[in-house]
Amino acid sequence: MKSIFMGTDDFAVPILKKVKENSDLVLVITQPTRPKGRGLKEIPTPVYTEACNLGLKVLTPNKLIEAKGDILEAKPDIIVLASYGQIVPKEILDIPKIGSLNVHPSLLPKYRGATPIQSAIMNGDKITGVTIIWMSERLDAGDIFLQKEIPIDEEDTYGTLKEKLIALSVDLITKAIKMLKEGRIIRIPQDESNATYTKPIKKEDTFINWGREAKEIVNLIRALNPTPGAIAKIGEEHYKIYKAMVVEGISGKPGEIVKKDSKKGELIIAAGKEGVSILEIQPPNRKKMGVKEFLLGYGGKI
């Protein structure tokens, strides 16, 4: 079975490897190299780097339609997409003989769009999962091929949950390719009445609003760990919070430090309801640290 893979970030890399193991992978398409970081250094995508390591042909078109000729020439049976970052036009979707699959880390139709993993944590969901869909022109709206759920643990962060969903994605795409080779195709329409959409996380979304309930604040912190980090603004300085827990029975003005004990390593801040105990924090231009180390070195400043 001839395949083409489309993907960009580190979520897609293990799926790329599994597609190569289970099919004749003839072409990889990823986003172009773009300037990143403070030095605006040109850094290739993780998928580009891995595809080159595997000796695969790689294209980096600005617009996917620019690769149409190469895709036609490859004559794929399937296209597999994971975390690519562009809508695939219909004239590309129609090329593979069997169809085009998208590996999406949510229980579609819930959490279509760019940030399904973070959204599930922010909203306090107890379960999430991976869905493999037949791609359509509409964002994450195609028929469901395979779907499997996993629990979200109370301690899960964006980083830990993403790793669990990567492992599940690898298992599901392996199963999907096996089924296609056997001629087994499933198409279950999504229930549009249950569809929800997510958006990319912007800088303003990372600031902690202490007027919200403590549980909501802790969920935000979990959802933004390890990147980009939830921001607590103290004066004009931004402190990134990476780990925290809810403390019940706390009252005070939202944002007020109600307890600060450097010996015990306690820093509790009042929220709109209950309190938030800070466990891991990063001061401006400093490394990430535990709250006790932070209070011993910076506690007098706040």
C-alpha positions in Angstrom: 0.0 0.0 0.0 1.5 3.3 -1.1 1.2 6.2 1.2 1.9 9.9 1.6 2.3 11.5 5.1 1.6 15.1 6.0 2.6 16.5 9.3 4.7 19.1 11.1 5.4 19.1 14.8 6.7 16.5 17.3 3.2 15.0 17.8 3.3 13.8 14.2 6.8 12.2 14.3 6.0 8.8 15.9 3.0 8.5 13.6 5.2 9.2 10.6 7.5 6.3 11.7 4.5 4.0 12.1 3.2 4.8 8.7 6.6 4.0 7.2 6.7 0.7 9.1 3.3 -0.4 7.9 3.1 0.9 4.3 5.2 1.9 1.3 5.7 5.6 2.3 6.7 7.4 -0.9 6.5 11.1 0.1 6.4 13.3 3.2 5.0 16.8 3.1 5.6 19.3 5.9 5.6 23.0 6.6 8.4 25.2 5.3 11.3 26.2 7.6 10.5 29.4 9.4 12.4 31.7 11.7 12.0 30.8 15.4 13.3 31.8 18.8 15.0 35.0 19.9 17.6 34.8 17.2 15.0 34.0 14.5 17.1 31.1 13.5 15.7 29.0 10.6 14.7 25.7 12.1 13.2 22.8 10.1 10.1 21.1 11.4 10.5 17.9 13.5 8.8 16.0 10.7 11.3 17.3 8.1 14.2 16.3 10.3 12.9 12.8 11.0 11.9 12.2 7.3 15.4 13.1 6.2 16.9 10.8 8.8 14.7 8.0 7.4 15.9 8.8 3.9 12.4 9.8 2.6 11.5 12.3 -0.1 10.3 15.5 1.6 8.4 18.6 0.2 7.9 21.9 2.1 5.4 23.8 0.0 4.0 27.2 1.3 0.6 26.1 0.0 -0.3 22.5 -0.4 -1.7 22.9 -3.8 1.9 23.5 -5.0 2.7 19.9 -4.3 -0.2 18.5 -6.4 2.0 17.4 -9.3 4.3 15.4 -6.9 1.3 13.9 -5.2 -0.3 12.8 -8.5 3.0 11.3 -9.6 3.3 9.3 -6.4 -0.1 7.6 -7.1 -0.8 7.0 -3.4 -3.4 4.6 -2.0 -3.8 6.7 1.1 -2.8 10.0 2.6 -2.2 10.2 6.3 -2.2 13.5 8.1 -1.3 14.4 11.7 -0.8 17.9 13.0 0.0 19.4 9.7 -1.4 22.9 10.1 -3.2 23.5 6.9 -6.6 22.7 5.4 -6.2 20.1 2.6 -8.0 21.2 -0.5 -10.5 18.8 -2.1 -8.5 18.4 -5.3 -5.7 16.9 -3.1 -8.1 14.8 -0.9 -9.5 13.2 -4.1 -6.1 11.9 -5.3 -5.5 8.8 -3.2 -7.2 5.6 -4.4 -8.6 4.7 -1.0 -8.8 8.1 0.8 -7.2 10.6 3.1 -7.0 10.0 6.9 -6.5 12.6 9.7 -5.2 11.5 13.1 -6.8 14.0 15.6 -6.2 14.0 19.4 -9.8 14.4 20.7 -13.0 12.5 20.7 -14.5 14.1 17.7 -16.8 15.9 17.1 -15.7 17.5 20.4 -12.7 19.8 20.2 -12.2 20.3 16.5 -9.3 22.6 15.6 -5.9 23.6 16.8 -5.8 23.0 20.6 -7.8 19.9 21.5 -5.4 18.6 24.2 -5.2 21.9 26.0 -8.9 22.5 25.8 -9.8 19.1 27.3 -7.6 19.9 30.3 -8.7 23.5 30.7 -12.3 22.3 30.8 -11.7 19.7 33.4 -12.6 16.8 31.2 -12.2 13.3 32.7 -11.7 11.5 29.3 -10.2 12.3 25.9 -8.9 10.2 23.1 -7.9 9.9 19.5 -10.1 9.9 16.4 -9.0 8.8 12.9 -11.3 10.4 10.4 -11.7 10.5 6.6 -10.7 14.0 5.7 -13.2 16.4 4.2 -12.9 20.0 3.1 -14.4 21.2 6.5 -12.1 21.4 9.5 -12.0 18.0 11.3 -15.6 17.2 10.2 -15.1 14.0 8.1 -16.6 10.6 8.9 -15.1 8.7 11.7 -13.0 5.6 10.9 -11.6 4.6 14.3 -11.9 6.2 17.8 -10.6 5.2 21.2 -10.8 7.0 24.6 -8.4 7.3 27.5 -8.8 8.8 31.0 -7.3 12.2 31.9 -5.6 11.9 35.3 -5.8 14.8 37.8 -2.0 15.3 37.5 -1.9 15.3 33.7 -0.4 18.3 32.0 -0.5 19.2 28.4 2.9 17.5 28.1 2.0 14.2 29.8 -1.4 13.9 28.1 0.1 14.6 24.7 2.6 11.7 25.2 -0.3 9.4 26.1 -2.3 10.5 23.0 0.8 10.0 20.8 1.1 6.4 22.0 -2.6 5.9 21.3 -2.4 7.5 17.9 0.5 5.1 16.9 -1.7 2.1 17.9 -4.7 3.4 16.0 -3.0 4.3 12.8 -1.4 0.8 12.8 -4.8 -0.7 13.2 -6.3 1.5 10.5 -3.7 0.6 7.9 -4.1 -3.1 8.6 -7.8 -2.8 8.2 -7.4 -0.9 4.9 -5.1 -3.6 3.6 -7.8 -6.2 4.4 -10.5 -4.1 2.7 -12.3 -3.1 5.9 -13.5 0.4 5.7 -15.7 2.1 8.4 -17.4 5.5 7.9 -19.5 6.9 10.8 -20.8 10.4 10.2 -20.0 12.9 13.0 -22.9 14.3 15.0 -22.8 18.0 14.1 -25.0 19.0 17.0 -22.2 18.0 19.4 -19.4 19.7 17.5 -17.2 22.1 19.4 -14.2 24.1 18.1 -10.9 25.2 19.6 -8.6 28.1 18.7 -4.8 28.6 18.9 -3.6 29.9 22.3 -2.6 33.5 22.2 -0.5 35.4 24.7 -3.5 37.0 26.3 -5.0 33.5 26.9 -2.1 32.6 29.2 -2.6 35.2 31.9 -4.2 33.9 35.1 -7.5 35.6 36.1 -7.5 35.2 39.9 -11.2 36.0 39.9 -12.0 32.6 38.5 -12.4 29.5 40.7 -9.2 27.8 41.9 -10.0 24.6 40.0 -10.3 26.5 36.7 -7.0 28.3 37.4 -5.2 25.0 38.2 -6.6 23.5 35.0 -5.3 26.4 33.0 -1.8 25.9 34.6 -1.9 22.2 33.7 -3.0 22.9 30.1 -0.2 25.3 29.5 2.6 23.1 31.0 5.3 22.8 29.6 4.5 25.4 27.0 3.8 28.3 26.9 3.3 28.5 30.6 0.5 30.2 32.6 1.4 33.8 33.6 0.9 35.4 36.9 1.4 39.2 36.7 2.9 40.8 39.7 3.3 44.5 39.2 4.8 44.8 35.8 6.7 41.5 35.9 5.5 38.2 34.5 6.0 35.0 36.6 5.2 31.7 34.8 3.4 29.1 36.9 3.8 25.4 35.9 2.3 23.5 38.8 -0.3 24.3 41.4 -3.1 22.7 43.5 -6.4 23.7 44.9 -6.6 24.6 48.6 -10.1 24.5 50.1 -11.3 26.8 52.8 -9.3 29.8 51.6 -10.9 33.3 51.5 -9.5 36.6 50.4 -9.5 39.1 47.7 -8.8 37.4 44.3 -5.1 37.6 43.6 -4.2 38.3 47.3 -1.3 36.2 48.8 -3.0 34.7 51.9 -0.1 32.6 53.0 3.7 32.8 52.4 6.0 30.5 54.3 9.5 30.0 53.0 10.4 27.4 55.6 7.4 25.2 54.7 7.5 26.1 51.1 3.9 27.4 51.0 2.6 30.1 48.7 -1.2 30.3 48.6 -3.2 32.8 46.6 -6.9 33.5 46.9 -9.0 32.9 43.9 -12.7 33.7 43.1 -13.5 30.5 45.0 -11.0 28.6 47.3 -7.2 29.1 46.9 -4.3 28.1 44.7 -1.1 26.7 46.2 1.8 27.4 43.9 4.2 24.5 43.6 6.4 25.3 40.6 7.2 28.8 39.3 9.6 30.6 37.0 10.6 34.2 37.8 11.4 36.6 34.9 14.6 35.6 33.2 15.3 32.8 35.6 15.0 29.0 35.6 11.9 27.1 36.6 12.0 26.2 40.3 10.1 24.7 43.2 8.1 27.1 45.4 10.4 26.7 48.4 13.5 27.7 46.4 11.6 30.5 44.9 10.4 31.9 48.3 14.0 31.7 49.7 15.4 33.7 46.8 12.5 35.9 45.7 9.9 35.8 48.3 10.6 39.2 49.7 9.8 40.8 46.4 6.1 39.7 46.2 
